[in-house]
Structures are given as C-alpha cells and as structure tokens.
Amino acid sequence: MALVALAVINLAIFGLSQSDTKTGGATLPVTIESINPESGQLVRLQDTVGVNLRDDLTGVLVIDGAEVPEDQLERVVPLAQVSFRPSPKSDLVKFEPGDHTIEVKYWPQGKPRPANPESFSWRFRASA
C-alpha cells in the first residue's frame, strides 16, 4: 500500500513539473504568470488587457508600439498585476477592430527601470 502511494505521489510531482505554461499558443516566460487576453484571443473594443508578473516584478504595457502612460495603468502591486482598460479618460478610447500587439516591459520591484528591461509580447484581435 505504501509503495502504491509513493508511486502516485511521484507521478503527481512529475506531472506538475512537466506542465506547460502555454497560453493560446504563446509560451510564457517563468517571470510571467498569466496574460490577458491570451495570445490570439478575440476581445471587445473596450476590454481590459494586462499581465500578471511574478510577485517581485513590476512593469509597463506597450500597446501597438505606444507605452501606456503610468496614470492610465491599473496596478495591484503586491500581486505584480498591471492592466489597462480603454476609456474616454485615456489616450486610447477603444481598440480599433483588428489585430493588436501588447508588450510588457518588466524589472524587479523597488529598482529603477533599466534602459533595456526584459520584455514579452503577444497579439490579440479586437472586434465589436
């Protein structure tokens, strides 16, 4: 009985260690826990987009080549979540229908932003 339990535990550990971090076709770096929307996903024109980084990191979002101003980002600092929602109060009122690219540039919390921070990008589609 103990041997069977040990085998099950070992299989569970092996399975978890082999789990992939793919989301919608994009393999996420270990520094990124999740992205929203997932790569290739179809979203509405005013949906929230963002990233959940490893908890010791911070970052900014770049949408279609334009960095989102700091005062337009929403942050949950303890969870290292950074997001943006288009609105009449932001530079981007809504996403235009079609393909868009999001890039997250990130670095350790509490440190100055480096000249060339780590980054990750993915694409999504917007539609009415």
C-alpha positions as CSV (number, residue, x, y, z in Angstrom):
1,M,0.0,0.0,0.0
2,A,2.8,2.4,0.9
3,L,4.6,1.6,-2.4
4,V,1.4,2.4,-4.4
5,A,1.0,5.7,-2.5
6,L,4.7,6.6,-3.2
7,A,4.3,5.8,-6.9
8,V,1.2,8.1,-7.1
9,I,2.9,10.9,-5.3
10,N,6.0,10.6,-7.7
11,L,3.7,10.6,-10.7
12,A,1.9,13.7,-9.5
13,I,5.2,15.5,-8.9
14,F,6.5,14.5,-12.3
15,G,3.2,15.6,-14.0
16,L,3.3,19.0,-12.3
17,S,6.9,19.6,-13.2
18,Q,6.2,18.8,-16.8
19,S,3.1,21.0,-17.1
20,D,3.5,23.6,-19.9
21,T,3.0,27.3,-19.5
22,K,1.4,27.8,-22.9
23,T,-1.5,30.1,-23.2
24,G,-3.2,30.4,-26.5
25,G,-0.1,29.3,-28.4
26,A,2.3,31.6,-26.6
27,T,4.8,30.1,-24.2
28,L,5.1,32.3,-21.3
29,P,8.5,33.0,-19.6
30,V,8.7,31.9,-16.0
31,T,8.6,35.6,-14.9
32,I,5.0,35.9,-16.3
33,E,2.2,34.1,-14.5
34,S,-0.6,35.0,-17.0
35,I,-1.6,37.4,-19.8
36,N,-5.0,38.8,-20.6
37,P,-6.2,38.4,-23.3
38,E,-4.5,35.1,-24.2
39,S,-2.4,35.1,-27.4
40,G,-4.7,35.1,-30.4
41,Q,-7.9,35.7,-28.4
42,L,-10.8,37.8,-29.7
43,V,-11.8,40.6,-27.3
44,R,-14.3,43.5,-27.3
45,L,-13.2,47.0,-28.2
46,Q,-13.1,48.2,-24.6
47,D,-11.9,45.1,-22.8
48,T,-9.2,45.2,-20.1
49,V,-5.8,43.9,-21.2
50,G,-2.9,43.2,-18.9
51,V,-0.3,40.9,-17.3
52,N,0.3,39.1,-14.0
53,L,4.0,39.1,-13.4
54,R,6.0,37.2,-10.8
55,D,5.3,38.9,-7.5
56,D,8.7,40.5,-7.2
57,L,8.5,42.3,-10.5
58,T,6.9,45.5,-11.9
59,G,6.4,46.7,-15.4
60,V,4.7,48.8,-18.0
61,L,2.4,47.9,-21.0
62,V,3.1,49.0,-24.6
63,I,0.1,48.6,-26.9
64,D,0.7,48.7,-30.7
65,G,4.1,50.4,-30.1
66,A,2.8,53.2,-27.7
67,E,3.6,52.9,-24.0
68,V,0.6,53.4,-21.8
69,P,1.1,56.4,-19.5
70,E,1.6,55.5,-15.9
71,D,-1.5,57.4,-14.8
72,Q,-3.6,55.2,-17.1
73,L,-2.3,51.8,-15.8
74,E,-4.1,49.9,-13.1
75,R,-1.7,48.1,-10.7
76,V,-2.1,45.6,-7.9
77,V,1.5,46.0,-6.6
78,P,1.6,43.1,-4.1
79,L,0.5,40.7,-6.9
80,A,2.5,42.4,-9.6
81,Q,-0.5,42.8,-11.9
82,V,-0.5,45.6,-14.5
83,S,-3.6,46.3,-16.7
84,F,-5.2,48.9,-18.9
85,R,-8.7,49.4,-20.0
86,P,-9.5,51.8,-22.9
87,S,-11.9,54.6,-21.8
88,P,-12.8,58.2,-22.7
89,K,-10.4,59.3,-20.0
90,S,-7.4,57.6,-21.5
91,D,-5.3,58.2,-24.6
92,L,-6.9,55.1,-26.2
93,V,-10.7,55.3,-26.1
94,K,-11.2,51.9,-27.6
95,F,-9.3,49.3,-29.6
96,E,-9.9,49.5,-33.3
97,P,-11.2,46.3,-34.8
98,G,-8.4,44.1,-36.0
99,D,-5.0,42.8,-34.7
100,H,-3.1,44.4,-31.8
101,T,0.2,43.7,-30.1
102,I,0.8,44.1,-26.4
103,E,4.3,44.2,-25.0
104,V,5.1,44.1,-21.3
105,K,8.5,45.5,-20.2
106,Y,9.4,44.4,-16.7
107,W,12.1,44.6,-14.0
108,P,12.5,43.9,-10.2
109,Q,10.2,45.9,-7.9
110,G,12.0,48.6,-5.9
111,K,14.7,49.0,-8.5
112,P,15.0,51.8,-11.1
113,R,13.7,50.9,-14.6
114,P,16.7,49.7,-16.7
115,A,17.4,51.2,-20.1
116,N,16.6,47.9,-21.7
117,P,14.2,45.9,-19.5
118,E,13.2,42.3,-20.1
119,S,10.1,42.1,-22.3
120,F,7.4,39.8,-23.7
121,S,4.9,40.5,-26.4
122,W,1.8,38.8,-27.7
123,R,-1.1,39.5,-30.2
124,F,-4.8,39.6,-29.9
125,R,-7.8,40.6,-32.0
126,A,-10.5,43.2,-31.2
127,S,-14.0,43.2,-32.6
128,A,-17.3,44.9,-31.9
